[in-house]
Amino acid sequence: MTDSQTVREGELRGRKASQRAALGAKMSMPAWKTAIERTGITTGTKVLDLACGSGEFCAAATKAGGEAIGIDISPAMIALARQASTAEFHELPLGGGCLGRTARSTS
């Protein structure tokens, strides 16, 4: 995926970001809380959330004491995430040429 394709995909995924975030959080929060408990995320645990969306999992992991980093393709979702959590958030494409290629898969 080229940088311009990544930007376009991010724009598409950012449409109606706040509505998508609210629905996603409502549906997913029970599973995220279970995942945090089962994986033992506690004080100092490093957490990377790829395709973090609006950051609710990062927020929950941070609340449990984790040090969360979220990465997403949508600038609109990252903006919501930064409002909702003290976790660290980045949008794709990552600057500085730190990645040669990015790929995505949905299931």
Secondary structure, 3 states (H helix, E strand, C coil): CCHHHHHHHHHHHHCCHHHHHHHHHHHHHHHHHHHHHHHCCCCCCEEEEECCCCCHHHHHHHHCCCEEEEEECCHHHHHHHHHHCCCEEEECCCHHHCCCCCCCCCC
